[in-house]
């Protein structure tokens, strides 16, 4: 599994696909419709993945944080328990929030 690089954006407050250049939106949309890639929003950053099918655990493995302790993950504002990560299939444009606990004082 390979994660594609973030595509730089043109600043535009009305751009629904924040992080994606408007000129690339039609190409990305076509590739997504043909199930070649998947676009996800991870911590408010648009990311493009070369897989058309991805579950939450696979995503976290690609990001290198699947074994990290002290993290909480939500998909579209629903918190997903760690023991359900491999069963949570992701869909195009899902919004994933990853929070890492830290100590401080």
Secondary structure, DSSP 8 states (H G I E B T S, - for coil): --B---------TT-SSTTS-HHHHHHHHHHHHTTS-EEEEETTEEEEES-S-EEHHHHHHHTT-TT-SSEEEEETTEEE-GGGGGG-EE-TT-EEEEEE-----
